[in-house]
Amino acid sequence: MKSKPRPYVLAENNWKSVKEMDYEVAVLPWGATEAHNYHLPYATDNILAENVAVAAARQAWENGAKVVVLPTIPFGVNTGQMDVKLCMNMSPSTQYAVLKDVVQVLDAHDIRKLVIVNGHGGNNFKQFIRELSLEFPKVFVCALNWWNNTDPQPYFEEPGDHAGELETSVVMHLTPEWVLSLDQAGSGKGKTFKIKGLKEGWVSSQRQWTQVTEDTGVGNPQFSTAEKGKKFFDVSAKNIGAFMEALSKADLEDMYE
């Protein structure tokens, strides 16, 4: 039996239904296409961003919020991974151009709220949001990293930074058929900067990925399970859904207390 289109997922709907809908919040999942150790798919960040965006939007929709999830942007900033085969880089300036065009469409159709659901650590939207606020002052744009809304420590022994226990567990839950057995994964051991400020994080720079890790992972995936992934995913989607619902009800002229 074929499933019906979900009204909060734009790609599944048609002009007949979309033209009648007064959407309040647009949701833009943004990921990356890159290597994730040996065992996870290149689409990991897209899988995570899109699935959590859709799950959160479903919750918000069922609570009366008129949200719509746009198609996922599949490329992210991978400027430090140009020597990793087919890691697809989208430069920040290109990202801004794409985002600007998306906001232009929303502005033209009186959708005044946009939530970017980010799935890739190399993406950073804060400066873009500042610039967009001058070009499209009527559109409220915000961004979140899907994994940052709850403490991962109660769910994982070693969450990891990239293709570690957190990401591996959630992809095991969402698309287990695309995950190799963990005996085929690399250790995920990563190097850190030698210089104090860079090592402690109060100085920022780009990491040259193949000098940091041999298997492209940073974080041990060996304790990963689909059960852990489901628990963390469900809590994250619930928190993000509550945010979407609150934003849909918010008066953009009365946002502060």
N, C-alpha and C positions, 0 to 999 in steps of 0.2 A: 504494500500500500504506500503510495506516494505521500510524503509529508506536505502540509500546507506551508506557503511562505510565512516566515515570521515577520510580523509587521514592523519590527524594529531593526530589520536587516535590509538595507537599501537594495543590495544586489539581488535579493530574492523576489523583489516586488516589481510591479509594472506601473506604467503611467496612469492607468485607470484609478489605481488606489492611491498612488503617491500624490497626485494632483489635488486630492480631497483632504489630505492630512496636514494638519497644522503642527509641524514638528517644533519643539522648543529647544532641544539640545542635539547637536550633531556630535558624533563620537568617531574619532579617526585613529584606528590602530596603526602604529608605525613600528616596523621591525627592522630586520637586516637579513642579508643572505651571506652567511659566513660559516666557516668550519667550526664545529663544536666538539673538540676532542675527536676521537675516532668513531664514537658510538652514537652520537646524536646527528640528526639531519641538519643540513645547511639552513633549512627553514625554521629552525628552532624558535628564533625570536618572533617570527611571524605567527607561528602556531600559538605561542604563549600570548602575545598581544591581542590577536584576533579572538581567541577563545575566551579570554577573561573579559574583553570588551563586550562580546555578545552575551555572556552569562550575566554580567552586571546590568547590561541594557534590558535584558529580559526581566530581571528583578524590578528595575525601575519602572518599566512599562506596566508590569502587573500591579504596581502601586499607583498607577495613574499618570506617570510621567511620559510625555511624548518625546521619546528619544529615538534617534536613528543612527545606526552604525554604518559608516561609509566603508568602501573597500579598503583593505589594508595596503599601506605603502610598503613594498617588500625590500627596499634598499635603504641602508643606513650609512653612517660615517664609519668607514673602515680604512682610513688613510694610513694607519700603522700596520696594515695587513696586506699591502699590495703584493708582497712576495708569497702569499698563501694562495694556492691555485683556486681561481674563480671565487674568491671573496669579493663581492661586488661593492664597490665604493660609490657612495653618493656624497659629494663634497658639501660642506655646510652651506655654501652659497647656492648650490642647486636645491638643497632642502628648503631653503628660504623661498626660492622662486616657486617651488611646488606648493608649499604651504600658503603662500600669498595668493596663488590662484584658487586654492580651495576656499580660503576665507572670502575672496571676491565673490565666488558663487553663493556662499551662504549669505553674505551681505545683500546680494541682489534679490534673494528670496526670503528676506526678513527672518532668517534664523540667526539669532543674536548670541548664541552660546556654543562654544566648541570645546570639547575635551579631547586632548591628544592622549591616547593610551600607549605609552612607550614600552617596547620590549627589548631595547638594545642599549647597553651601557654607554656606547660611543655617541649616542644621540643626545643633544642638549638643546632645548627649545627656549630657554629663558630669554636670551637676547632677541630671538625672533619675535617672541610675544611682546617685548618692549617696542620693537619697531612697528609691528602690526597695530599696536594701540594708537599710533599716530596716523597710520594710513587708513585704518578702518575702526574709528573710535566707537562705533555703535556695536561692534562684535566683541564679546568677552571671550578671550582665548586663554585656556589653561592647559597644563600638561602634568601628567603623573607617570612615574615608573610603576608598573603593575605590581612589582614585588616589594615595594617600599611601604605599604600601608599597614603592615603588621610585623611584629618581631619574628624572624624565622627560627630563632634559637629553640623554642619549645617543640618545633616540628622536625628539626634536622640536627644530626651530630656535627656536621661540618657543611654549612650551606654552600660555601664556595663562591667564586667570583664569576666564572665562565665555564659552563658545562660541568659544574660540580654537582653536589648532591641535590640542591634545590631544583635547578633546571632539569636535571635528569629525571628526578622523581615526578615532576609535573608533566613532562613529555611522556614518560611511561604511563601516566594516567590518561592523557589525552590521545596520544597516537602511538600506542605500544608497538604497533607493527613496523614503525620506522626507527626503532631503537635496537641497536645490536646488543647482544649479551654483554654483561659487564666484564667478562673475562677478555673481551676484545678492546676494552677501553684503555687508554693510557692512564698514567698515575695522576695527571693533572697538576703535577708539581710545577710551581711557578717561581721565578726569581723576582726579587724586588730591587729597586734602585739602591745604589751604594751610598749616595749622598744623603745626609741626615734629613734635610728639609723635604726632599722628594720622597724619601722612604716613609716619613711620618705623615705625608699628605698635605702639609701646609704650603708646599710649593707644588704647582701643577705643571705637567707636561704630557706629551704623548708617549706611550710605550711602543717600542718596536717589537711587535708580537713574537716573531720567531727568535728573538733574543731572550724573551721572557719564558717561553714554554716550548718544549719539543713536540708535543702532541696537539697543540692549540688550545688545550684546556688549562684552566687555573682553578683548581678545586678538586678534591677527591670524590669521584662518583660512586665508590664501591658500596656505600651504605644506602644507596638509593632504593626506594620502593614506590610502586604506584599508589599504595595506601597513604604514604606520607605525602605524596604529591597531591592526591585528592583533597586531603584535609587542608593543606596550605592554599590550594587553588580555591576551594569553596569559601574559606574565610576571606581571601583577597577579593574575590568577586562580590561577596556580600558587602564588604566595606566600600568598594568602588561603586556598586549599585546604589548604596545609600547616599553617596556623594552626588551621583547623577540625579537622583530624585530630588535632593535638596537644591541643587543648582537649577533644576527645571522650575522649581517653585520660587526661586529667588527673584527679587526685584533688583535689577541692575543699577537702579538709582538709589538703592538703600542696602548696600553690601557690608556696612561696617557698624560696629557697636562700641 
